[in-house]
Amino acid sequence: MRIAALDQGTTSTRVLVVSENGNADIQLALRHQQHHPQPGWVEHDPLELLNNIQRCLEAAGGVDAVGIANQGESCLAWDAKTGEPLSPVIVWQDNRTSAEVEQLRAAGGESLTLERAGLPLDPYFSASKLAWIVNNLPAAKQALKEGRLRLGTTDAYFLDRLTGVFATDITTASRTSLMNLATGQWDPQLCELFGVPLETLPEIRDTVGHFGEIGATPVTASLVDQQASLYGHGCRNPGDAKITFGTGAFALTLTGENIIRAPEKGLLATIAWQIDGKPTYAMDGGVYDASAAVEWAGRLGLFSDFSELAGFDNPPAIGRKLAFVPALSGLACPHWDRSAAALWVGMNGGTTKEDMCQALLEGVALRSAEVIAAMDGFLNVTDQLSIDGGLARSPYFAQFLSNALQRTVVTQRFDELTAFGCAALASRGLGVDLKPPRNTSTSFRPKVTEAEALQWRETFSEAVSRCRSWR
């Protein structure tokens, strides 16, 4: 048996083919263009993404089932009759709707989104983006008038074009701010709040199930990439947690059958997956800029090769009062502050590029530590945290994160855990449990005292306070 998992992410599309015996190999990975037509706007070309998915499917060859992992909150509009896009993909990082979101907040709208969707008001989520499309793009307005407008996250667009099924899964729907977390269905009051026509939205289905066929091959799983990663890390019990360091850093902790609402801590209640009608819930905390901040530093010329970030000769920058706050897109959990701006603080005439890179890695780690600390207040988060993604390949980063968190951090040599989690769920759709991939993990244990780690976190907290309300 062979399963193809399509991982359609923020910067690339890749396909992992997994066999029943545990072999797992990336068959093709394709990067796509990031478009920034205005400051704060981030877009993708829907046809480029669809073409890359089709090329990945061709590279996979004959398979027994397909699973699709998607970007989450990224969304678009398209024509129900022709399938043609009526908008670009507006990416989760995009903040063009900040003013509209603030108007909704001033009118008291956040109480409804927190109560029903479990989410704060923020341009990050799909609802305000979809409303922007309806309100600002003539093609979408005309399609709505003629009854042929379809709105949704990228997964719904791909499924519609590839299989003819206009559907999304419950994990993705839970990231829109339009789904009632308790019922698992679109909420008429939330749709009315944002101005998104409910009739234009896809059907919500279980994570594992029937999403149509591509040719003769069934699509048996569809979900958000971070939830796929959670499953791929082997998290199954309440308190199990992982952080994926991709474009952003995303921490998820399973809460099992319990919906934990913690808006005062900036944590999001979400759905990890739903199988046979039974939802498994999670807490979610994000950092907008992780690898995105590293790539930005590379473009500035602070380093020329990622290997330069594997280790540093000097002691931690934060211990020398040099801090970087990675708020290029603002601050997500636990602050939820789009007015915050990235900064280095504590530089002097002797500060080097290496010092700045060191502070940058530490800043991403310390922002992640803020998220885990918020989660610790609600359940016993595992004392052995599993991480993956590009930054996890830096031994310095992994050790510093362990030191800052004062817990064991485990990195995986097999780093396609998002795609593997998607494949494992697609395999469940065929009634088969996949073996975990052959893997070698490395454990990093704290090497500094709790008092020193606390001092780091306090220094960083002061730096965070200085970056807020800047925009």
Secondary structure by P-SEA (a helix, b strand, c coil): cbbbbbbccccbbbbbbbcccccccccbbbbbbbbcccccbbbbcaaaaaaaaaaaaaaaccccbbbbbcccccccccccccccccccccccccccaaaaaaaaaaacaaaaaaacccccccccccaaaaaaaaaccaaaaaaaaacccccccaaaaaaaaacccccccaaaaaaccccccccccccaaaaaaaccccccccccccccccccccccccccccccaaaaaaaaaccccccccccccccbbbbbbbbcccccccccccbbbbbccccccbbbbbbbbbbccaaaaaaaaaaacccccccccccccccccccccbbbbcccccccccccccccccccccccccccaaaaaaaaaaaaaaaaaaaaaaaaaccccccbbbbbccccccaaaaaaaaaaacbbbbbbcccaaaaaaaaaaaaaaaccccccccbbbbbbcccccaaaaaaaaaaaaaaaaaacccc
